[in-house]
Amino acid sequence: MRNKVLGLLLTVTLIILEMTGCTGAKGTNESAEQLNNTAQESDNKAEDKITLKWALWDASNNECYKVLADAFMDEHPEVNIEMVDLGSADYSTALGTQLAGENADYDVVTIKDVPGYVTLVKKGVLEPLDSFIEKDGIDLSCYSGVTDQLMMNGWLYELPFRSDIWIIYYNKDIFDQAGVPYPTNDMTWKQYDKLCRKVTGTYEGRQVYGAHYHTWRSTVQLDGILDGKNTIVDGHYEFTKPYYEMVLSQQKDKVCMDYATLKTRGLHYSAAFAQGNVATMNMGSWFISTLINKIKEGEYTQCANWGIVKYPHAEGVEPGSTLSTITALAIPKAADNKEAAWDFVRFVSGEKGAEIMARTGNIPAMTNEKIVEIIAGMDGFPNDEASKEALVTSHTYLEMPAIDKSSEIEAVLNKQHDLLMNEETGIDEAITAMNEGVQAIIN
């Protein structure tokens, strides 16, 4: 009897195991089939996506690149942005070499500066954007006249998405100590000179300079192009004379540090302002984020109470006329996906891209009231209306417009600026040398 019971139990157990095994195999097969189908669907979707290769530099150090790419992909799920970092040291050279080769497969490229832009246009590797702009009705006036200065051979080959404008930084504590009113958003260069002289002096045993000019030629030479009548590339530089006279006079009267000392010491403009004995300084808007961060970190304590105003202007010129540098996007002629690439260029260079740039602490190329509010709302930005208003420009002039002789012209201008500011030559002699040198290049 006992053996019969054991046999019956064994039989039932085997039947159950067999049934369980069959059911498990069937379920496993169904699950595997579902996974395979899902994977196949994902592969198909991935194959359907358009991949745009975007050439840039220092992607890991600039969060705005990734934020811009992610925001675009959220709006365009059919597109994948692949960032290709070419490094910053020789970026323009590397990009030019690759685009001229047979294996270049970029869809969008970042243009670092105007000389690099000119080189690529001359090589014939960039696609004109005019037909795309016309088709989508893009209003270029939002770029404050910059795109007019980027035209080459009657065509526009890039759209700017970042722009740094020149403004006046000032140390409020110095003005308070001197009992002198703060700079304003509507100053002529003569008024600026008088203001700088008023705050120059010795306070509590320390020499205070009313102005500071970094050693770049742009801090002096380019002040004269803001009337819209002169350019830095036409071979006639008489318009620079009043500005050299002003700065050299300030240098003589110790209103600013002398050029030779700055060159010898290699003093960076940020270190000069951080010392707390510089009342005003003309510099680009890229310095805003540096000031904010260094003050937060406790590194800059002598200039924590700061503000900005618009760049000074010549008599009869509208306030808000200033200098600018740009970073832009372009589409290579060899790009496989030009329509999708244009969508990306338009997004980054347009209002949505500008808002993203502003939120990440960068100054976008296009501005409107909303974007100004975003920048002025950054934690650490000066809490006064004048500083906020300083971000609004009336017209911007590129430090170096797009012409094919820009690098040779710059070499002549830099040499004469150095000789002049070191007082190794006179103003008239330097202007004559600039005229003759640049005219020889142009001709």
C-alpha positions as CSV (number, residue, x, y, z in Angstrom):
1,M,0.0,0.0,0.0
2,R,2.8,2.3,1.0
3,N,4.6,1.7,-2.4
4,K,1.4,2.5,-4.3
5,V,1.0,5.8,-2.5
6,L,4.7,6.7,-3.2
7,G,4.3,5.8,-6.9
8,L,1.2,7.9,-7.2
9,L,2.9,10.9,-5.6
10,L,5.9,10.5,-7.9
11,T,3.7,10.4,-11.0
12,V,1.7,13.5,-9.9
13,T,5.0,15.3,-9.2
14,L,6.4,14.5,-12.6
15,I,3.2,15.6,-14.3
16,I,3.3,19.0,-12.5
17,L,7.0,19.5,-13.3
18,E,6.3,18.7,-16.9
19,M,3.4,21.1,-17.1
20,T,5.4,23.8,-15.3
21,G,8.3,23.3,-17.6
22,C,6.2,23.6,-20.7
23,T,4.4,26.7,-19.3
24,G,7.8,28.3,-18.4
25,A,9.3,27.7,-21.8
26,K,6.2,29.1,-23.5
27,G,6.3,32.2,-21.3
28,T,10.0,32.6,-21.9
29,N,9.6,32.3,-25.6
30,E,6.8,34.9,-25.6
31,S,8.9,37.3,-23.5
32,A,11.9,36.9,-25.7
33,E,9.8,37.5,-28.8
34,Q,8.4,40.7,-27.2
35,L,11.9,41.9,-26.3
36,N,13.2,41.2,-29.8
37,N,10.2,43.2,-31.3
38,T,10.9,46.1,-29.0
39,A,14.6,46.1,-29.8
40,Q,13.8,46.0,-33.5
41,E,11.4,48.9,-33.1
42,S,14.1,50.9,-31.3
43,D,16.6,50.1,-34.0
44,N,14.2,51.1,-36.6
45,K,13.5,54.4,-34.8
46,A,17.2,55.0,-34.4
47,E,17.7,54.4,-38.1
48,D,15.0,56.9,-38.9
49,K,16.6,59.6,-36.8
50,I,18.8,62.2,-38.5
51,T,22.2,62.7,-36.8
52,L,23.7,66.1,-37.1
53,K,27.4,66.4,-36.3
54,W,28.2,69.7,-34.6
55,A,31.8,70.9,-34.6
56,L,32.8,73.0,-31.6
57,W,35.4,73.5,-28.9
58,D,35.6,73.1,-25.1
59,A,32.2,71.4,-24.8
60,S,33.0,70.1,-21.3
61,N,33.8,73.6,-20.0
62,N,30.7,75.3,-21.5
63,E,27.4,73.9,-20.3
64,C,25.4,76.0,-22.8
65,Y,26.4,73.7,-25.7
66,K,24.7,70.6,-24.2
67,V,21.7,72.6,-23.0
68,L,21.2,74.0,-26.5
69,A,21.5,70.5,-28.1
70,D,19.1,68.9,-25.6
71,A,16.5,71.7,-25.9
72,F,16.6,71.3,-29.7
73,M,16.3,67.5,-29.6
74,D,13.3,67.8,-27.2
75,E,11.5,69.9,-29.9
76,H,12.8,67.7,-32.7
77,P,12.8,64.0,-31.6
78,E,13.6,62.9,-35.1
79,V,17.1,64.6,-34.8
80,N,20.1,63.5,-32.8
81,I,22.8,66.1,-32.2
82,E,26.3,64.7,-32.0
83,M,28.9,67.2,-30.6
84,V,32.4,66.9,-31.9
85,D,35.0,68.7,-29.8
86,L,38.0,69.9,-31.8
87,G,39.7,71.6,-28.9
88,S,40.2,75.3,-28.5
89,A,44.0,75.9,-29.1
90,D,44.0,75.4,-32.9
91,Y,40.2,75.2,-33.5
92,S,40.0,77.4,-36.5
93,T,43.0,75.8,-38.2
94,A,41.7,72.3,-37.5
95,L,38.2,73.1,-38.7
96,G,39.5,74.7,-41.9
97,T,41.7,71.7,-42.6
98,Q,38.9,69.2,-42.1
99,L,36.3,71.0,-44.1
100,A,38.7,71.3,-47.0
101,G,39.3,67.5,-46.9
102,E,37.3,64.7,-48.5
103,N,36.2,63.1,-45.3
104,A,34.6,66.1,-43.6
105,D,31.0,65.1,-42.5
106,Y,29.9,68.0,-40.2
107,D,26.4,69.3,-40.6
108,V,26.9,72.4,-38.4
109,V,30.1,74.2,-37.5
110,T,30.8,76.8,-34.8
111,I,32.7,79.8,-36.1
112,K,35.1,81.1,-33.4
113,D,36.0,84.5,-34.9
114,V,35.8,86.8,-37.9
115,P,39.3,85.9,-39.4
116,G,38.3,82.2,-39.2
117,Y,35.0,82.9,-40.9
118,V,36.7,84.8,-43.7
119,T,39.2,82.0,-44.2
120,L,36.4,79.4,-44.6
121,V,34.4,81.6,-46.9
122,K,37.5,82.1,-49.1
123,K,38.0,78.3,-49.2
124,G,34.4,77.9,-50.5
125,V,33.4,75.4,-47.9
126,L,30.4,77.2,-46.3
127,E,26.8,77.2,-47.6
128,P,25.2,80.7,-48.1
129,L,22.3,81.1,-45.7
130,D,20.3,83.7,-47.6
131,S,17.8,81.4,-49.2
132,F,17.0,79.8,-45.8
133,I,16.7,83.2,-44.2
134,E,14.4,84.5,-46.9
135,K,12.2,81.3,-46.9
136,D,11.6,81.5,-43.1
137,G,11.3,85.3,-43.0
138,I,14.1,85.8,-40.5
139,D,14.3,89.4,-39.3
140,L,18.0,90.1,-39.1
141,S,17.5,93.5,-37.3
142,C,17.5,91.6,-34.0
143,Y,21.3,91.3,-34.4
144,S,21.8,95.1,-34.1
145,G,23.5,95.4,-37.5
146,V,26.1,92.7,-37.0
147,T,25.0,90.5,-39.9
148,D,25.4,93.5,-42.3
149,Q,29.1,93.4,-41.4
150,L,29.4,89.7,-42.0
151,M,28.3,89.8,-45.7
152,M,30.9,88.5,-48.1
153,N,30.5,88.7,-51.9
154,G,26.9,89.8,-51.2
155,W,26.1,86.6,-49.2
156,L,25.7,85.7,-45.5
157,Y,27.4,82.5,-44.5
158,E,26.8,82.4,-40.7
159,L,24.4,83.5,-38.0
160,P,25.6,84.7,-34.6
161,F,24.3,83.1,-31.4
162,R,26.7,84.6,-28.9
163,S,27.8,88.3,-28.8
164,D,29.9,90.1,-26.2
165,I,29.5,93.8,-26.2
166,W,31.8,96.5,-24.7
167,I,30.6,98.4,-21.7
168,I,32.1,100.4,-18.8
169,Y,32.7,98.7,-15.5
170,Y,33.0,100.9,-12.4
171,N,33.7,100.5,-8.7
172,K,30.9,102.2,-6.8
173,D,32.9,102.4,-3.6
174,I,35.5,104.6,-5.2
175,F,32.9,107.0,-6.5
176,D,31.2,107.1,-3.1
177,Q,34.5,107.8,-1.4
178,A,35.3,110.6,-3.8
179,G,31.8,112.0,-3.5
180,V,31.5,111.9,-7.3
181,P,28.2,110.8,-9.0
182,Y,28.3,107.4,-10.8
183,P,28.8,107.1,-14.6
184,T,25.7,107.2,-16.7
185,N,24.4,105.5,-19.7
186,D,24.7,108.6,-21.8
187,M,28.3,109.9,-21.7
188,T,30.4,111.4,-24.5
189,W,34.1,110.6,-24.5
190,K,34.8,114.1,-23.2
191,Q,32.4,113.6,-20.3
192,Y,34.0,110.3,-19.6
193,D,37.5,111.8,-19.5
194,K,36.4,114.5,-17.1
195,L,34.7,111.9,-14.8
196,C,37.8,109.7,-14.7
197,R,39.9,112.7,-13.8
198,K,37.5,113.7,-10.9
199,V,37.9,110.3,-9.1
200,T,41.7,110.0,-9.7
201,G,43.7,110.7,-6.5
202,T,45.2,109.3,-3.4
203,Y,42.7,107.8,-0.9
204,E,43.8,106.5,2.5
205,G,47.4,106.3,1.2
206,R,46.5,104.4,-1.9
207,Q,46.7,105.6,-5.5
208,V,43.4,105.3,-7.3
209,Y,43.2,105.4,-11.1
210,G,40.1,106.9,-12.7
211,A,40.4,104.7,-15.8
212,H,42.1,101.5,-16.9
213,Y,42.9,100.5,-20.5
214,H,44.1,97.0,-21.2
215,T,47.0,96.6,-23.7
216,W,44.8,95.5,-26.6
217,R,44.6,98.1,-29.4
218,S,40.8,97.7,-29.3
219,T,40.7,99.6,-26.0
220,V,41.7,102.8,-27.8
221,Q,41.6,102.5,-31.6
222,L,38.1,101.1,-31.9
223,D,36.5,103.9,-29.9
224,G,36.6,106.0,-33.1
225,I,34.4,103.6,-35.2
226,L,31.3,104.0,-33.1
227,D,30.0,107.0,-35.2
228,G,29.4,104.6,-38.1
229,K,31.5,106.9,-40.4
230,N,34.8,105.1,-40.0
231,T,36.0,101.5,-40.1
232,I,39.2,99.9,-38.9
233,V,40.0,98.4,-42.3
234,D,39.8,101.2,-44.9
235,G,43.4,102.5,-44.7
236,H,42.7,105.9,-43.1
237,Y,43.2,106.2,-39.4
238,E,43.1,110.0,-38.7
239,F,39.9,109.3,-36.7
240,T,41.9,107.5,-34.0
241,K,43.9,110.7,-33.1
242,P,41.4,112.2,-30.5
243,Y,41.3,108.9,-28.6
244,Y,45.0,108.4,-28.5
245,E,45.4,112.0,-27.4
246,M,42.9,111.4,-24.5
247,V,44.5,108.1,-23.3
248,L,48.1,109.3,-23.6
249,S,47.1,112.5,-21.7
250,Q,45.5,110.4,-19.0
251,Q,48.6,108.2,-18.9
252,K,50.8,111.2,-18.4
253,D,48.6,112.6,-15.6
254,K,48.4,109.2,-13.9
255,V,44.7,108.9,-14.5
256,C,45.4,105.4,-15.8
257,M,48.3,103.0,-15.4
258,D,51.0,103.4,-18.0
259,Y,51.1,101.0,-20.9
260,A,54.8,100.0,-20.5
261,T,54.3,98.9,-16.9
262,L,51.2,96.9,-17.8
263,K,53.2,95.1,-20.6
264,T,56.2,94.5,-18.4
265,R,54.1,93.2,-15.5
266,G,51.7,91.3,-17.7
267,L,48.9,92.6,-15.6
268,H,45.6,91.1,-16.7
269,Y,42.6,93.5,-16.8
270,S,40.7,91.3,-14.3
271,A,43.5,91.5,-11.8
272,A,43.7,95.3,-12.3
273,F,40.1,95.8,-11.5
274,A,40.1,93.3,-8.7
275,Q,42.8,95.3,-6.8
276,G,40.1,97.9,-6.0
277,N,42.0,101.0,-7.1
278,V,40.5,101.2,-10.6
279,A,37.4,103.4,-10.8
280,T,36.3,102.6,-14.4
281,M,37.4,100.1,-17.1
282,N,36.2,99.6,-20.6
283,M,35.9,95.9,-21.3
284,G,33.7,93.3,-22.9
285,S,30.6,91.8,-21.3
286,W,32.4,88.4,-20.9
287,F,33.8,89.9,-17.7
288,I,30.4,90.0,-16.1
289,S,30.3,86.3,-15.3
290,T,33.9,86.3,-14.1
291,L,33.1,89.2,-11.6
292,I,30.0,87.5,-10.3
293,N,31.8,84.1,-9.7
294,K,35.0,85.5,-8.2
295,I,33.0,87.7,-5.8
296,K,30.8,84.8,-4.8
297,E,34.0,82.7,-4.2
298,G,35.4,85.5,-2.0
299,E,38.4,86.0,-4.3
300,Y,37.4,89.5,-5.3
301,T,36.7,91.6,-2.2
302,Q,37.9,95.0,-3.3
303,C,35.5,95.5,-6.2
304,A,32.4,93.7,-4.9
305,N,30.3,96.8,-5.1
306,W,30.3,97.3,-8.9
307,G,28.1,98.4,-11.7
308,I,28.1,98.8,-15.5
309,V,27.0,101.5,-17.9
310,K,26.8,101.8,-21.7
311,Y,30.0,102.5,-23.7
312,P,30.7,106.3,-24.1
313,H,30.0,107.7,-27.5
314,A,31.1,110.6,-29.8
315,E,29.1,113.8,-30.0
316,G,25.9,113.4,-31.9
317,V,26.0,109.6,-31.7
318,E,23.1,107.6,-30.1
319,P,23.9,106.1,-26.7
320,G,24.3,102.3,-26.9
321,S,26.5,102.2,-29.9
322,T,29.3,99.8,-29.0
323,L,31.8,97.2,-30.1
324,S,31.2,93.5,-30.2
325,T,32.7,90.1,-30.8
326,I,30.5,87.2,-31.9
327,T,30.4,83.4,-32.0
328,A,28.3,82.0,-34.9
329,L,27.0,78.9,-36.6
330,A,27.4,77.9,-40.2
331,I,26.5,75.0,-42.5
332,P,29.2,73.3,-44.6
333,K,28.6,72.9,-48.3
334,A,29.2,69.2,-48.0
335,A,26.6,68.7,-45.2
336,D,24.2,65.8,-45.9
337,N,21.3,67.2,-43.9
338,K,21.2,70.9,-44.7
339,E,17.5,71.4,-44.0
340,A,17.8,69.8,-40.5
341,A,21.0,71.7,-40.0
342,W,19.3,75.0,-40.8
343,D,16.6,74.2,-38.3
344,F,19.3,73.8,-35.6
345,V,21.1,77.0,-36.7
346,R,17.8,78.9,-36.6
347,F,16.9,77.5,-33.2
348,V,20.2,78.3,-31.5
349,S,20.5,81.7,-33.1
350,G,16.9,82.6,-32.5
351,E,14.9,83.7,-29.4
352,K,14.7,80.2,-27.8
353,G,18.5,79.7,-28.1
354,A,19.0,83.3,-26.8
355,E,17.0,82.6,-23.7
356,I,19.0,79.4,-23.0
357,M,22.3,81.4,-23.5
358,A,21.1,84.1,-21.1
359,R,20.1,81.5,-18.4
360,T,23.5,79.9,-18.6
361,G,25.3,83.2,-18.0
362,N,26.2,84.0,-21.6
363,I,25.3,87.0,-23.7
364,P,23.2,86.0,-26.7
365,A,23.7,87.7,-30.1
366,M,20.0,88.7,-30.3
367,T,18.4,90.7,-27.5
368,N,14.9,91.7,-26.5
369,E,13.3,92.8,-23.2
370,K,12.8,89.2,-22.0
371,I,16.5,88.3,-22.5
372,V,17.7,91.4,-20.8
373,E,15.5,90.6,-17.8
374,I,17.0,87.1,-17.7
375,I,20.6,88.4,-17.7
376,A,19.9,91.2,-15.2
377,G,18.1,88.6,-13.0
378,M,21.3,86.5,-12.5
379,D,22.3,86.1,-8.9
380,G,25.2,88.6,-8.3
381,F,24.3,91.0,-11.2
382,P,24.2,94.6,-10.0
383,N,20.9,95.5,-8.5
384,D,20.3,98.9,-10.2
385,E,18.4,100.0,-13.3
386,A,21.4,101.6,-14.9
387,S,23.3,98.3,-15.1
388,K,20.3,96.6,-16.5
389,E,19.8,99.3,-19.1
390,A,23.5,99.0,-20.1
391,L,22.8,95.7,-21.7
392,V,20.5,97.3,-24.3
393,T,22.4,98.4,-27.5
394,S,21.4,100.7,-30.3
395,H,24.1,99.5,-32.8
396,T,27.0,97.2,-32.5
397,Y,30.2,97.3,-34.6
398,L,32.4,94.3,-35.0
399,E,36.0,94.7,-33.7
400,M,37.1,93.4,-37.1
401,P,34.6,93.3,-40.0
402,A,34.7,90.4,-42.5
403,I,37.2,91.1,-45.1
404,D,39.9,88.8,-46.6
405,K,42.9,90.9,-45.5
406,S,41.9,91.2,-41.8
407,S,44.8,89.3,-40.3
408,E,47.5,91.3,-42.2
409,I,45.7,94.6,-41.4
410,E,45.6,93.7,-37.7
411,A,49.4,93.0,-37.6
412,V,50.1,96.6,-38.9
413,L,47.6,98.2,-36.4
414,N,49.0,96.2,-33.4
415,K,52.6,97.2,-34.2
416,Q,51.8,100.9,-34.4
417,H,49.6,100.8,-31.3
418,D,52.4,99.2,-29.3
419,L,54.9,101.8,-30.5
420,L,52.5,104.7,-29.8
421,M,51.4,103.6,-26.3
422,N,55.1,103.0,-25.4
423,E,55.7,106.6,-26.6
424,E,58.4,105.4,-29.0
425,T,56.6,107.3,-31.8
426,G,54.3,110.2,-32.1
427,I,50.6,110.1,-32.9
428,D,50.9,111.6,-36.3
429,E,53.8,109.4,-37.2
430,A,52.0,106.3,-36.1
431,I,48.8,107.2,-38.0
432,T,50.9,107.8,-41.2
433,A,52.5,104.3,-40.7
434,M,49.1,102.8,-40.3
435,N,47.7,104.5,-43.4
436,E,50.6,103.5,-45.6
437,G,50.9,99.9,-44.2
438,V,47.2,99.1,-44.5
439,Q,46.8,100.8,-47.9
440,A,49.7,98.7,-49.3
441,I,47.8,95.6,-48.1
442,I,44.5,96.6,-49.6
443,N,46.1,97.6,-52.9
